Amino acid sequence: MKKLRLFTPGPTMVPEDVMLEMARPMEHHRTGFYRDMYKEVHELLQYLFQTQASCPIFTGSGTSAMEGVIVGCCPPGHKALVVQNGKFSERWTKVCQTFGIDHTVLELDWGFGAKADHIRAAMDADEKIDTIIVVHSETSTTALSDVESIAKLSRERDALLLVDGITAVGAIPVKMDEWGVDTYVTGSQKALMLPPGLGLAAVNDRAWSRIDSGTMPTLYNDLKAYRKSLETWDAPYTPALTLVRGLLHVLRGIKERSLEAIWAETSMLAEGTRAAAEAMGLKVFATDTVDSVTAILMPESVDEGALRKTMRSKFGFQIAGGQGSLKGKIIRFSHMGYVDAFDTIGAIAALEMALTQQGYGMRIGAGVSAATAIFADKMK
Ligand SMILES: *Cc1c(COP(=O)(O)O)cnc(C)c1O
């Protein structure tokens, strides 16, 4: 059996103690067992999102929670602005189209994050916009949006701000209440180091009053049903309680370590990886780089597909390629969850080996050396 190290930006590696926790015998969910568990999970989710808002747990991947939030917060009579700067933000436009939500799209070049100025201009041009949909960390392009200043603008304009934080929450600073974000969403298989299957949301009172103000054609992801069951620490349909059990274990660990320590480690891994890429004569793709995942441009001479195949089948490192127009052009390394400096040094070494085998000219060890110097300094 070969060792596989997952460096994809979701799913990410699941720690052994989390897997063991989820291997325990099944329980029933309409019981004190589930209510007590959800109560504690809820308190810890509020810590994770840095909020006092309520936190429904959707059975489904991150998309289910984001769809529920968009549909709930955009009933007829409201208009959304979707900032589209990559593959995932395109999906939120698709949700608007699917449900007939009045919306307008603000397109940004890939590799750039959303900023308050972009949104201010779009809102000045269309007074009907009262809902802003932004991806905090656009995993497909590895671009970071300035959520704090966008939230400030949304307060000034009395608009709701819905943020896809799927590769932000638990990886990079997220301060929902301090910034004034109305809904944040994440999924279990990214920074939370769990298998896929949970969509996690935080929904504040401003968002709930919008949700209550209208009716939309939705059932399974209907936030109104989630809110009702939240009152008794229950779920509207059978929850994925095995995953919730794993979630409790993970969140206790995150609280114990502290978010600040996790944010600092993610940032260090990203800095080391970016420095390694440069030392190898490669270019980091994004302009507004995010720390949860790094995209590196592949030189024309390198066969990106073959490179990733070598890294996986020969060296045991699964990394991600590009999506959409970036397919074949970039490779991506995750810095989220159960991954540390030494795993990352290994991934950089594997990249150096795969590149060298393809005839790419570089001094072997250059990337490892650059990253190691940074980790040695930060881990004093
Ligand atoms: C992974 C991801 C999603 C999609 O989540 P699923 O869990 O696959 O539904 C959405 N947005 C971002 C930014 C992501 O990284």
The ligand as an SDF file (V2000), in Angstrom:
LIG
                    3D

 15 15  0  0  0  0  0  0  0  0999 V2000
  -14.6730   23.6870   -2.6320 C   0  0  0  0  0  0  0  0  0  0  0  0
  -15.3090   25.0190   -2.8220 C   0  0  0  0  0  0  0  0  0  0  0  0
  -16.6760   25.1500   -3.0990 C   0  0  0  0  0  0  0  0  0  0  0  0
  -17.5450   23.9900   -3.3900 C   0  0  0  0  0  0  0  0  0  0  0  0
  -17.7620   23.2470   -2.3360 O   0  0  0  0  0  0  0  0  0  0  0  0
  -18.3690   21.7810   -2.4760 P   0  0  0  0  0  0  0  0  0  0  0  0
  -18.0890   21.3260   -1.1020 O   0  0  0  0  0  0  0  0  0  0  0  0
  -17.6000   21.0640   -3.5330 O   0  0  0  0  0  0  0  0  0  0  0  0
  -19.7810   21.9150   -2.7760 O   0  0  0  0  0  0  0  0  0  0  0  0
  -17.2190   26.4030   -3.1880 C   0  0  0  0  0  0  0  0  0  0  0  0
  -16.4610   27.5070   -3.0400 N   0  0  0  0  0  0  0  0  0  0  0  0
  -15.1660   27.4330   -2.8050 C   0  0  0  0  0  0  0  0  0  0  0  0
  -14.3870   28.6920   -2.6770 C   0  0  0  0  0  0  0  0  0  0  0  0
  -14.5340   26.1870   -2.6870 C   0  0  0  0  0  0  0  0  0  0  0  0
  -13.2150   26.1070   -2.4620 O   0  0  0  0  0  0  0  0  0  0  0  0
  1  2  1  0
  2  3  1  0
  2 14  2  0
  3  4  1  0
  3 10  2  0
  4  5  1  0
  5  6  1  0
  6  7  2  0
  6  8  1  0
  6  9  1  0
 10 11  1  0
 11 12  2  0
 12 13  1  0
 12 14  1  0
 14 15  1  0
M  END
$$$$
